[in-house]
């Protein structure tokens, strides 16, 4: 059973993965990725090439071309071209969701 199959929270899988980018916390690097599926707690991403060159455990998942929508992430697992990330600062997102606000910063 893979990491993604062990999850218990409700996930949304996309028919076509959504284009996104990974970006270093300090902005020194960016890398294209695709969002395979997502939940309130994290996401499964598709990354072309070696994941080892990311070099950091924490980074931003940038959801919009201008960087206005993003999530602070921590790398959870790697399985070939797939990586799992968990969203940090989830408490804030959960409170916003209960109030009907957006989950994306």
RASULQUI-V471324 format. One record per residue. RES is the residue in one small letter. PHI is phi as a letter, one per 40 degrees, with the letter a starting at -180 (* if undefined). PSI is psi in whole degrees, 0 to 359 (* if undefined). D_LAST is the distance of its C-alpha to the last C-alpha in Angstrom with 2 decimals. Layout:
RES	PHI	PSI	D_LAST
RES	PHI	PSI	D_LAST
This chain:
x	*	129	32.34
x	c	168	29.28
x	d	315	26.18
x	c	328	24.29
x	c	345	27.18
x	c	349	27.14
x	c	144	23.81
x	b	339	24.21
x	c	155	20.83
x	c	129	20.49
x	b	150	19.28
x	b	117	18.78
x	c	139	20.82
x	c	139	20.69
x	d	316	24.10
x	b	125	23.13
x	d	145	20.52
x	c	130	17.41
x	c	137	17.35
x	a	185	14.63
x	a	148	15.02
x	c	142	15.09
x	a	137	14.89
x	d	150	16.48
x	d	321	14.83
x	c	3	17.32
x	g	10	16.91
x	c	344	20.53
x	a	156	20.20
x	b	155	18.42
x	a	136	19.61
x	c	145	19.44
x	a	174	18.79
x	b	143	18.56
x	c	116	16.79
x	c	310	19.81
x	a	164	18.36
x	a	152	15.38
x	b	182	15.16
x	c	332	12.99
x	c	338	14.28
x	a	193	14.33
x	a	159	15.55
x	b	123	18.79
x	b	155	18.74
x	b	125	21.73
x	b	128	22.60
x	c	140	25.79
x	g	187	28.04
x	c	133	28.18
x	c	337	25.20
x	c	337	27.07
x	c	358	26.36
x	c	315	22.67
x	g	355	24.19
x	b	147	21.26
x	c	333	20.03
x	b	141	16.48
x	a	178	14.33
x	b	141	11.06
x	c	109	10.84
x	c	123	9.98
x	c	346	9.80
x	b	151	10.82
x	c	333	13.98
x	c	4	12.82
x	g	12	9.91
x	c	342	7.34
x	b	119	5.41
x	a	164	5.76
x	b	138	6.66
x	c	124	9.24
x	b	159	12.41
x	b	133	16.05
x	c	128	18.89
x	b	316	20.86
x	a	160	23.64
x	b	133	25.23
x	a	90	27.67
x	g	234	28.93
x	c	353	26.40
x	c	141	23.98
x	b	148	21.61
x	b	136	19.73
x	b	147	16.55
x	b	143	15.18
x	c	133	11.64
x	c	161	11.81
x	g	36	10.61
x	c	332	11.08
x	d	321	12.72
x	c	315	9.78
x	c	320	8.42
x	c	319	12.13
x	c	318	12.72
x	c	319	10.20
x	c	319	11.88
x	c	330	15.19
x	c	358	14.60
x	g	11	13.65
x	c	169	10.11
x	c	148	7.49
x	c	341	6.57
x	c	135	3.80
x	c	*	0.00
